Amino acid sequence: MSMAQRERQDLVRTMADVGPDAPTLCAGWMVRDLAAHLIVRERRLDAAPGILLKPFAGYLEKVQRGVAQRPFPEVLERIRTGPPVFLRPVDSAMNAVEMFVHHEDVRRAGPGWEPRELPAADQDRLWKALSGMGRMAYRRSPVTVVLATPDGRRMVPRDAGERTVVLTGPPSELLLHAFGRDEVRLEASGAPEDIETVHALSRGF
């Protein structure tokens, strides 16, 4: 089973456990809203462009609200069964990061969360994804940002001169930070004001 498939099944189980009205790390969204987003992204190609294109955002919101109002077990089943047949060949490439990030959006929205121990292959997958996403996430940083792992891997998604902040942690935590999540376990080194600046950046996509 691919990482995308495993994270999908685990996400559905976590959503079922916490219920449709539990909070998520996605501002303003409860679990039912996040679930609706996932369905629209995969199954409503007429509305999905609104995720990235503002002129279509109103229609996206209308469609998403309609999906969110459906019976919760039905919504979860649509996520669990995966994308339409014509998208399944690209499911792994399209959904590994998406399912991981949104699984953590549900897990980390409540108290007492701890990072999961992911297989090394999954961490490698997230590190590769981070190499491209990091440049977008930290493009507004006025200081250089270095991402590092405890095993010695490093990348520089933003080179902005001598002032430097180094964020160190497993790829999973670094990727969540790049996606704009603050509920992460990372070590940061650099001048305190520069560290604060990096954490306060409008990250994500």
N, C-alpha and C positions, 0 to 999 in steps of 0.2 A: 504494500500500500504506500502511495506517495505521501510526502509531507502535507501536500494540500488536502488530500483525502483524510489523513489522520487528524489534522487540525480542524477540518470541517466537522467530523463526527464528534470530536471533543468539544467544539464550540456549541454544537446543538445540545449536547448533554449538559453543559454548564448553563446554557440559557434555560433549559427545562428546569434545572435545579433552583435557579434564583428567581425565575418567574418573569412574566412580561413587563411588570412595572418596576423592576429593579433598575438602579442607575447604571450608567456606563461612563467611560472616560470621554465619550464623544459629547461635547457640550450640547445640552438641551435634549439629548436622546435618552429614552429609556430602552430597555432590551427590545421591546416590540418595534421601536423605531429603527434600531440597528438591524434587526432581522429583516425589516421591510427594505432597507437600503440594499442588503445583500441580494435579495430576490430581484429587485428592480435592476440592479447592476448586471445580473446574469440573464434575466428572462424577459426584460422589457426594453428591448433595443430602441423602441420609439422614445422612451423617456430617459434612458441612461446618459445620453449626451449632456443632459442638464447637470450632471455631476461636475463637469469641467467647463461647460459653456453657459455663461450667465443668461443669455437670451432664452434658454430652455429651462431655467431653474424653476420657474413657476409651474410649468407642466410637470416637471419631475416631482415637486413637492406634493402636487395634487395626487399623482399616481401613487406616490409612496404612502401618503396618508390612507389611501384606500386599501393598500396592501396591509398596513399596520392594523387596520380595523377587523381584519379577518380573524377567525378563531385561531388562537395561538398554536395549538397542536398542528393545524393545517399549515401555518406559516413555517414552523420548524421542520415539518416533513418536506416541504419544498426546498428548504436549504439542504437538508440531509441527503436528498436524492441527487443533488449536484446540478451542474449546468445542463442546458439542452444538448442533445446529441451532437449537434454541429460544433459545439464549443469544447467537447470533452477531450479532443486531441491536444488542446492547449490548456487544459485545466491546471496542470502542474505549474506551468510557467506563469499563468494568469493569476493563480489563487493561493500559492504557498504563502507569500508574504501577507496578502490580504486576510486570509483566514487566521494566520498567527497573530497579527496585530489586533484584529477585532476580538479574537479569543481573549487576549490580554486586556482589552478594553472592558470586557465583562468581568474577568477575574479580579482586576485590580481596582475596580470601582468601590469595593467594600473594604472594611477593615480587615487586618490580619493576613493580607496576601503575602506570599513569598514567591520569588522567581522559581520557575520550573527548571528541572534538570533536563535539558534537551539532548538528544543524541548528537554525537560529533558531526554526523553528516548534515543534520539540520542546522547546526551552528555554522557550518561551512557554507551552506546554501544562503543563510542570512547575511554572512559576510560578503559574499559575492554580490548580493542584491544591494548591500550598503555602498559598495564602491561607486555605483551610479547615482543612487538616491542621495548620498551624502552631499554631493556637489549642489544639488538643488536645495537641500534642507538648510545648509549653512551659507548660502550665497550672499546673504545680507550681513554676515558677521563682519564687524570692523577689525577683528583680530583673527590671527591664524588659528584654525581649529585642526587638531590632530586627534584621530581616533585610534586607540590601541587596545589590544587584547592582552590578558595576562600571559599568554604563550608567545608573545613577541611580535605579533602582526601589527602593522601600522599603515595608516593611510592619511593623506592630508586633503580633505575635501575642500578646504578653503585656505588659501595662502594670501594673507593680508598684511605681511610685514613681520617685524621682529616680535611684537607682542603675541604670545602664544598661549593657548589653553589646550591641555591634553586631557581627553576623556578616556578613561580606562575601564574596561569591563568586557564581558562576553559579547559576541556579536548580537545576540538577542536583545540585550539591554541597550547597546549602542543604537541598534536599528529603531527601537521604540523611542529613544530620545530624538533621533532624526525625524521621526514621524510626529514630533511635537508633544509626546507624552512626558509628563514630569514625574510620574510614579515609576521610577526606575532606580536601580542600584548600581551607581557608577562612582568611581573616584575621579576627582577633577583636580588638576594641578595648574598653577599659573597665578598671576596676581588676583587677589580677591575680587577687585572690581571687574576684571576681565572675565572671570568665571561667572559672576553675576550677569554680565552682559550676554554671554553665550546661552546661559539658561533662560534668559528672558527673551531671546530671539523668537520671532514668529517663524517657527520651523514647520515642517510638514509640506504638503503639496496641494 
